[in-house]
Structure formats: C-alpha cells, structure tokens
C-alpha cells in the first residue's frame, strides 16, 4: 500500500499522480467514482453499480405490481408483529 499526497486546487480540482494514472490506465476525461465512507474517501476507476442495481430491483418490483406504498404497508405489518 502506498500513500500519495494530493492537493486541492481552485474549483476543487485534484491531479492524480502520473504513476497511478499509468498503473490503472486512467485517461483524461475518464469518469471516476468517489465513495465517502464518513470522511474516508475511496476513489475508484470502476463505475458505481449501486444505481444500476437499484434500477434493476425497482424494475423487478414494478413488474410484480409492487409500489412504494405496498412495500411500506408490508413493513408496517412486519413491525407490528414485533411490538
């Protein structure tokens, strides 16, 4: 594991060290994903799959006729069983 110092320039711009760009094939204009883990940042060249997964789940539930209201009602019923 290596540590690199990065400096935030005007408008929030940072420059990735050349060694990192070369090692991971990061090209100008390429989108990166920044994940904020409560102040610890993870920067990855891989696209986030969270949005795509959420869309897939939503489409499947919609295909079954589920709505937000029906899911909330089911959640309330389940909670009532534990009270």
Beta strands, then each sheet from edge to edge (+ up, - down):
strand 1: 33-37
strand 2: 40-44
sheet 1: 1+ 2-
end
